[in-house]
Amino acid sequence: MAVPISQSPPTASASSVGGETPRYTSALASLTVLFFMMGFITCLNDILIPYLKAIFNLSYTQANLINLCFFGAYFVMGIPAGKLVQRIGYKGGMLVGFLVAALGAFLFYPAAESRAYSLFLGALFVLATGVVLLQVAGNPYVAILGPAKSAPARLTLTQAFNSLGTTVAPLLGSALILSNLPDLDTPASAAAIDVKAVQIPYLCIGAVLIVISILLGLLKLPVIAHTQSEEDPNRRAWHYRHLVFGVIGIFAYVGGEVAIGSHIVSYLHLPDVMGLSPKVAGDKVAYYWGGAMVGRFLGAYLLNKFNPGRLLAFNSLGAVVLVLISVVSTGEIAMWSLLAVGLMNSIMFATIFTLAVAGLGRHTEEASGLLNVGIVGGALVPLLFGLVADASTLRWAFFLPVLCYAYIMWYGLKGHKQAEA
């Protein structure tokens, strides 16, 4: 999943010595690491879901409580995280975020040792809270760190590293975690699963996060001073319907993307699709997120050449067609058509976000907060996806992402047009 960005950063200035232009190389380098880790941690859920589903013999609905806990943290902790960052600053927010995320990663050890699903969910919520803090602090900081006209280039670069994290995570996760799963899903085989397969990777993640926080603490980052602007007492961001529709668009995009990504392993394991082992299927997840990474580089060029709304609608239509091809076919056609949806996803978040905040001026920051709330779609849509899969079949559940992409197509064609509600 792409992490949120601010396309219209607030007016800001950084302190400098002797009137020299501040250099942001070290700060931007640290932010690329931050975005990589956010992508890596988020996408590792796609590997965690089939692992915990096997070890606890969970239904699809129960397994999707993982997404509910992780993305639900955006809804629960988003506003408190924003207030904390306002109080302690961008660097302080990132430091606390790394430490909280590390704590969550370390909690996976006792959760696995006790083989208690509820403890896993609690550890995941703590980990996600740290990611929310990193996001709330990192997104606006990278947007205002340097000249405003070069902000899109900086944001594209950091999103590319986020995508690199989402691409690497399935490969590493399937090698370390899913390779330990048995081919048969039975209570006896579940009891024999080695919990160290999840303990050791998350201990390593926690250690890496601690090291990064120490290095970040030693790094002297530029201090950004915001220019204050007057508040409009009679109008708020939600008075603009293209923003409200955009929040729903973010909800639909994140929900559809996560619902598909979280069930690729289970889908490719089906006998009438590919019948792959969890480990081999986990390797294939990298193509889904890797397609998004490639698409972002290509999309950065295309968005300068074509109308963003129409390009968004085109990609959404492509996603609808690819998902439908997958659910009505079998074998490699079913597999590759679903994996190719990642390429269609590539430009969606940034384009929806940009269209949603267009023309909002002083309300942009408030609008950005509302759009962040829309990320809770990554918690709710996969849960509904699991309910549909349990009530019918996994194939039928994929019609839910189709509805999500259909809405995004409408938003690209009509819903983004500016008109006050």
Order of alpha helices (4+ residues) and beta strands (2+ residues): beta-alpha-alpha-alpha-alpha-alpha-alpha-alpha-alpha-alpha-beta-alpha-alpha-alpha-alpha-alpha-alpha-alpha-alpha-alpha-alpha
